[in-house]
Amino acid sequence: MHIKLPKYPDNIAVPLIFMLALPVLYFSVFVPFEADTGDSVMHYYYARYAFQDPLLYLHHWAKPFFTLLASPFAQFGFGGIKLFNGLAGLLSAWLAYCIAKKLGLKYSWLAIVFVLFAPAYFVKLFSGYTEPLFGLILIAAVYLVLLQRPIYASVLLSFLPFVRSEGLIIIMVFALYFVIKRNFKAILFLITGHVIYSFVGFWAGKSLLWMFTEIPYHVVSVYGNGSLTHYPTQLLLTLGVPLFVLFILGSCLLLVGMVFKKSSLVTANSLEVRLLIFGSFLAYFLFHTISWGFGLFGSMGLSRVLTAIVPLLAIVSLIAFNFLVGLKSKGAFPLHAVVSVVIIGYILVFPFLHNPASIDFKHELRRSPEMLMINKIATDLQTQYPGKFLYYSNPYFSYALNINHFDQSKHLCFTDWQAAKSLHPNSLIIWDNWFSVVEERTDSTVLYQNPSLRLMRRYETEGSDSKKTFLVFGN
């Protein structure tokens, strides 16, 4: 069945999206940085080397559907995967605009601004993270429902858990919606992704239930737990002050509209707005709040997970904006014009302000001191110790050394030498004070106390906050 996309005679949205594509292209292709030394580069490795080793397409932690879609872009280097996520962000912003038009909201072009001017969302596009694609699939599924294509929405959404595991939570929200709409056929199609990946994995030699048996997350997180107020604070830092205020107001208006029907700002598709848009946010947000608060499901309290729902939050914020500019003033005073200019102006300048929630262009969109140090270490190793076999924990070393992260003829994980109870001849061990300690549970004293090892070099990043230490031992 062909889907007809509605034609919108909006002379602002199209040039706006092309204008915003310019910084996306610039930071993706022309500015070398990799977001972080852990998850961002690891997702890149799986996508980059899946062409060589197709089994990487079925790695649970890497998220198979993300790897599948990102791998063609990753062949062009890390800039390629940044461009992939950047395009996902642009398309998510466009779909937010389309949904706003479909809901009959005025100033629908502002949905594009609300998505891409959320500071943390813009920054996290330039990475190997899975959140941008998650957000794109989620908002695309909402749009397909609004276009009255529930089966297509179900099939697309069924692959969401293979982008991020929280997709299972979102699937339950959509399943509830389809139950309310008595569309049981659409519910059935929500298992499409699991059925396909079950048989693909089985054909590749895995168990038929590999998606469940290979789940990499423990119920009790090894990273501990934090405060239940952590994610509400992070939501402010993710959206920035003006969008956060609009979102809170929009949420209140939606909740009031559930009780007092006449006060609802969205008369058409109100169930879709309350359940699929606001309900998906609430389910996702509460899941992460509870997981971090009680130390469950491998949660690390990472703020970036909230960027996955920013496109939905932009629509809720636009509902609030419509409410504010719709307030009537006495006399000839143009209240709506003043409110519009003030709010839009504040949103446009906020990412550039010196505010904890604004964009720190010098640090967030550049290589970190840790990355710069690892690149220096890599240069030293290639110059002073060529041909050495390497053991290390920090995944970024593979990027800095320009080697296939999965090539065990070049390196192994830091603790592999302990498991084998022997070292490769002519090898070096690189210990660091984060990955070696947190991920591989090894204190540096293990190396100092080993009589067959000697300290070759010590490196430290500058500054006192979050100082990174690297120790290079040789045998």
C-alpha positions in Angstrom: 0.0 0.0 0.0 1.4 3.4 -1.0 1.7 6.0 1.7 0.8 9.5 0.6 2.8 12.1 2.4 0.7 15.3 2.8 2.0 18.4 0.9 2.6 21.3 3.2 2.8 24.7 1.6 5.2 26.0 4.3 7.8 28.3 3.0 9.9 28.2 6.2 10.3 24.6 7.1 12.2 23.5 3.9 14.8 26.3 3.9 15.2 25.9 7.6 16.0 22.2 7.5 18.5 22.8 4.7 20.1 25.6 6.6 20.5 23.5 9.7 22.0 20.7 7.6 25.1 22.9 7.1 26.3 22.7 10.7 25.4 19.0 10.8 27.6 18.4 7.7 30.4 20.6 9.1 30.7 18.8 12.5 30.2 15.4 11.0 32.8 15.6 8.2 35.2 18.4 8.9 35.7 18.4 12.7 37.6 15.3 14.0 36.2 14.1 17.3 34.5 10.9 18.4 32.2 11.9 21.3 33.7 9.5 23.9 36.3 6.7 24.2 33.7 4.0 25.1 30.2 3.4 23.7 30.5 5.8 20.8 33.6 4.2 19.3 32.5 0.7 20.1 29.3 1.1 18.1 31.4 2.5 15.3 33.7 -0.6 15.4 30.8 -3.0 15.1 29.3 -1.0 12.1 32.7 -0.5 10.5 33.9 -4.1 10.6 30.6 -5.9 10.1 31.3 -6.0 6.3 34.3 -8.1 7.1 32.7 -10.2 9.8 28.9 -10.6 9.2 28.4 -12.1 12.7 29.0 -8.6 14.1 25.5 -7.7 12.6 24.1 -10.0 15.3 25.9 -8.8 18.3 23.3 -8.1 21.0 25.1 -5.2 22.8 25.9 -3.5 19.5 22.2 -3.5 18.6 21.8 -5.4 15.3 19.4 -3.0 13.5 21.6 0.0 14.3 24.6 -1.9 13.1 22.8 -2.8 9.9 21.7 0.7 9.0 24.9 2.4 10.2 27.4 0.1 8.6 27.4 1.5 5.0 28.1 5.0 6.5 30.8 3.6 8.8 32.9 2.4 5.9 33.8 6.1 5.3 35.3 6.4 8.8 34.0 7.9 12.0 32.8 11.0 10.1 30.5 8.6 8.2 28.7 7.4 11.3 28.5 10.9 12.6 26.8 11.9 9.4 24.4 8.9 9.7 23.3 10.2 13.1 23.2 13.8 11.9 20.8 12.8 9.1 18.7 10.9 11.6 18.5 14.1 13.7 17.5 16.2 10.6 14.9 13.6 9.6 13.5 13.4 13.2 13.2 17.2 13.2 11.3 17.1 9.9 8.9 14.4 11.1 8.3 16.4 14.3 7.3 19.3 12.0 5.0 16.9 9.9 3.3 15.7 13.1 2.8 19.2 14.3 1.1 20.0 10.9 -1.0 16.9 11.1 -2.1 17.9 14.6 -3.1 21.3 13.4 -0.6 23.2 15.5 0.3 26.7 14.5 3.9 27.6 13.9 4.6 24.0 13.1 8.0 24.9 11.6 9.2 25.6 15.1 9.2 21.9 15.8 12.3 21.7 13.7 13.9 24.4 15.8 12.8 22.8 19.1 14.5 19.5 18.1 17.8 20.7 16.8 18.2 23.6 19.3 18.0 21.3 22.3 21.7 21.6 23.2 22.4 18.0 24.3 20.5 16.6 21.4 22.5 18.5 18.9 25.8 17.5 20.5 25.0 13.8 20.7 24.2 13.6 17.0 28.0 13.7 16.3 28.7 10.3 17.8 28.3 6.6 17.3 25.5 6.5 19.8 22.2 4.7 19.1 19.9 7.4 20.6 19.4 9.4 17.4 18.2 6.4 15.4 16.0 5.3 18.3 14.4 8.8 18.3 13.9 8.7 14.6 12.2 5.3 14.5 9.9 6.3 17.4 8.7 9.5 15.9 8.3 7.9 12.5 6.1 5.2 14.1 4.0 8.0 15.7 3.7 9.7 12.3 2.7 6.5 10.6 -0.1 6.0 13.1 -1.3 9.6 12.5 -1.3 8.7 8.7 -3.6 5.8 9.6 -0.9 3.2 8.7 -0.8 1.2 12.0 0.6 -1.9 10.4 3.5 -0.1 8.9 4.0 1.6 12.3 4.0 -1.8 14.1 6.5 -3.3 11.7 8.9 -0.4 12.0 8.5 -0.2 15.8 9.2 -3.9 16.1 12.8 -3.2 15.3 13.2 -0.6 18.0 14.6 -3.0 20.6 17.4 -3.8 18.2 18.4 -0.2 18.3 18.1 0.3 22.1 16.7 -2.2 24.5 14.2 0.3 25.9 12.3 -0.3 22.7 10.5 -3.1 24.5 9.0 -0.4 26.8 7.8 1.7 23.9 6.3 -1.4 22.2 4.2 -2.0 25.3 2.9 1.6 25.1 1.9 1.1 21.4 0.4 -2.3 22.2 -1.8 -0.5 24.8 -2.8 2.0 22.2 -3.7 -0.7 19.7 -5.8 -2.5 22.4 -7.7 0.7 23.0 -8.3 1.1 19.3 -9.1 -2.6 19.0 -6.6 -3.1 16.3 -5.4 -6.5 17.2 -3.7 -7.1 13.8 -1.3 -4.3 14.5 -0.5 -5.8 17.8 0.5 -9.0 16.1 3.0 -7.2 13.8 4.8 -5.8 16.9 6.7 -9.0 17.1 8.0 -8.8 13.5 11.5 -7.7 14.5 11.9 -10.5 17.0 10.7 -13.1 14.6 13.0 -12.0 11.8 16.1 -11.7 14.0 15.3 -15.1 15.7 15.5 -16.9 12.4 18.4 -14.9 11.1 20.4 -15.7 14.3 19.3 -19.4 14.1 20.5 -19.5 10.5 23.8 -18.1 11.7 24.3 -20.8 14.3 22.8 -19.2 17.3 19.9 -20.3 19.5 16.4 -19.5 18.3 16.0 -17.4 21.4 19.4 -15.7 21.2 17.8 -12.2 21.7 16.9 -13.2 25.2 19.7 -15.6 26.2 22.4 -13.2 25.1 21.1 -10.1 26.9 24.2 -8.3 28.1 22.6 -6.5 31.0 22.4 -7.8 34.6 19.3 -7.1 36.6 21.5 -5.6 39.3 23.8 -3.0 37.7 27.5 -3.2 38.3 27.6 0.6 38.2 25.7 1.1 41.4 22.8 3.5 41.7 22.0 7.2 42.1 19.3 9.6 43.1 15.7 9.5 41.9 16.0 13.2 41.1 18.9 12.6 38.7 17.0 12.3 35.5 14.6 15.2 36.1 17.7 17.4 36.5 19.3 15.8 33.4 16.1 16.6 31.4 16.7 20.3 32.1 20.3 20.0 30.9 19.2 18.0 27.8 16.5 20.5 26.6 18.0 23.7 27.9 16.0 26.2 30.1 13.5 27.6 27.5 12.5 24.3 26.0 12.4 22.6 29.4 10.0 25.3 30.7 7.8 24.9 27.6 7.8 21.1 27.9 6.8 21.3 31.6 4.0 23.7 30.6 2.9 21.4 27.7 2.9 18.4 30.0 0.6 20.2 32.5 -1.7 21.3 29.7 -2.0 17.7 28.4 -2.7 16.4 31.9 -5.3 19.1 32.5 -6.8 18.3 29.1 -7.3 14.7 30.2 -9.5 15.9 33.1 -11.2 18.9 31.5 -11.9 18.0 27.9 -12.9 21.5 26.9 -9.5 22.8 27.9 -7.6 20.5 25.5 -5.5 22.3 22.9 -5.3 19.3 20.7 -8.8 18.2 19.7 -7.8 15.9 16.8 -5.8 12.8 17.6 -5.8 13.6 21.3 -5.4 9.9 22.2 -2.3 9.6 20.0 -0.8 12.8 21.6 -1.5 11.7 25.2 -0.6 8.0 24.8 1.9 7.7 22.0 3.8 11.0 22.4 3.4 11.9 26.1 2.9 8.3 27.2 6.0 7.1 25.4 8.1 9.8 27.1 6.6 9.0 30.5 7.3 5.3 30.2 10.8 5.8 28.9 11.6 8.5 31.5 10.3 6.5 34.4 12.1 3.4 33.3 15.5 5.2 33.4 14.7 7.0 36.6 13.8 3.8 38.4 16.7 1.9 36.9 19.3 4.4 38.0 17.6 5.1 41.4 17.6 1.4 42.3 20.7 0.3 40.3 19.0 -2.0 37.8 19.6 -3.2 34.2 23.1 -1.9 33.8 22.1 1.7 34.2 25.0 4.2 34.5 22.8 7.3 34.9 23.9 8.6 31.5 22.2 11.8 30.5 22.5 11.0 26.8 19.7 8.4 27.0 17.2 11.3 27.2 18.2 12.6 23.8 16.3 9.7 22.3 13.0 11.2 23.2 13.7 14.9 22.3 11.8 14.8 19.0 8.7 13.8 20.9 9.3 16.4 23.6 9.5 19.1 20.9 5.9 18.4 20.0 4.8 18.8 23.6 6.8 22.0 23.8 5.1 23.3 20.7 1.7 22.7 22.3 2.7 24.9 25.1 4.0 27.6 22.7 0.7 27.6 20.9 -1.0 28.1 24.2 1.2 31.0 25.2 0.9 32.9 21.9 -2.9 32.3 21.9 -3.4 34.2 25.2 -5.5 37.3 24.5 -4.5 40.7 25.8 -6.6 43.7 26.6 -6.5 46.6 24.2 -4.2 46.8 21.2 -1.1 45.5 23.0 0.3 42.7 20.7 1.0 40.2 23.5 1.2 37.2 21.2 3.9 38.9 19.1 6.0 39.8 22.1 5.7 36.3 23.6 6.7 34.8 20.2 9.7 36.9 19.8 10.9 36.5 23.4 10.5 32.7 23.4 11.9 32.0 20.0 14.8 34.4 20.5 15.7 32.8 23.9 15.6 29.3 22.3 17.8 30.4 19.4 20.5 32.0 21.6 20.4 29.6 24.5 22.8 27.0 23.0 25.4 29.8 22.7 25.1 31.1 26.3 27.5 30.4 29.1 25.0 28.2 30.9 25.5 24.6 32.3 22.8 23.5 29.9 24.2 25.3 26.8 26.6 23.8 24.3 30.3 24.0 25.3 31.7 24.1 21.8 35.3 24.1 22.9 34.9 20.8 24.9 31.8 19.0 23.7 32.5 19.3 20.0 36.2 18.7 20.2 38.4 15.8 21.2 38.7 15.5 25.0 42.0 15.6 26.9 41.7 11.8 27.2 41.4 11.3 23.5 44.3 13.7 22.8 46.4 11.8 25.3 45.6 8.4 23.8 46.5 9.7 20.4 49.9 10.8 21.8 50.4 7.4 23.5 49.5 5.7 20.2 52.1 7.8 18.3 54.7 7.0 21.0 54.0 3.3 20.8 54.2 3.2 17.0 57.5 5.2 17.1 59.3 3.6 20.1 57.8 0.1 20.3 56.8 -0.9 16.8 55.5 -4.4 16.3 54.6 -5.0 20.0 51.5 -7.0 20.8 49.1 -4.9 22.9 46.7 -5.5 25.8 44.4 -2.6 26.7 41.0 -1.8 28.1 40.2 1.6 26.6 38.5 0.9 23.2 39.7 4.2 21.8 43.3 2.8 21.5 42.1 0.8 18.5 40.9 4.0 16.8 44.1 5.9 17.6 46.3 3.0 16.4 44.1 2.5 13.3 43.7 -1.2 13.8 40.7 -3.5 13.6 39.4 -3.6 17.2 38.4 -7.3 16.7 41.7 -8.4 15.3 43.2 -10.6 18.0 46.4 -10.9 16.2 47.1 -7.3 17.1 45.7 -6.9 20.6 43.6 -8.5 23.3 41.5 -7.1 26.2 43.5 -6.0 29.2 42.6 -9.0 31.4 43.0 -11.6 28.8 46.6 -12.1 29.8 45.5 -12.9 33.3 42.9 -15.4 32.1 45.5 -17.1 29.9 48.1 -16.8 32.8 50.7 -15.9 30.2 51.7 -13.0 28.0 52.4 -12.9 24.3 56.2 -12.4 23.9 57.2 -8.9 23.1 54.0 -7.3 24.4 52.8 -4.2 26.2 50.0 -3.8 28.7 48.2 -0.5 28.9 46.4 0.1 32.2 44.0 3.1 32.6 42.2 4.3 35.7 38.7 3.9 34.3 38.1 1.0 31.9 40.8 -1.2 33.6 39.3 -0.5 37.0 35.6 -0.2 36.4 35.1 -2.6 33.4 37.8 -5.1 34.1 38.1 -4.8 37.9 41.9 -4.6 38.0 43.8 -2.3 40.2 47.3 -1.1 39.1 48.9 -3.0 42.0 48.3 -6.2 40.1 50.8 -5.0 37.5 53.3 -3.5 39.9 53.4 -6.7 41.9 54.0 -8.9 38.9 57.7 -9.8 38.7 57.7 -10.4 35.0 56.4 -6.8 34.2 58.2 -3.5 34.4 56.7 0.0 34.1 57.8 1.6 30.8 55.9 4.9 30.7 53.3 6.8 32.7 50.9 9.3 31.2 48.4 11.7 32.8 46.0 14.2 31.4 46.4 17.7 32.7 44.0 19.2 35.3 42.7 17.9 38.6 39.1 17.0 37.6 38.6 13.6 36.1 42.3 13.1 35.5 43.0 10.1 33.3 46.1 8.0 34.1 47.7 5.5 31.7 50.5 3.1 32.7 52.4 1.2 30.0 54.0 -2.1 31.3 56.2 -4.4 29.3 57.5 -7.9 29.7 
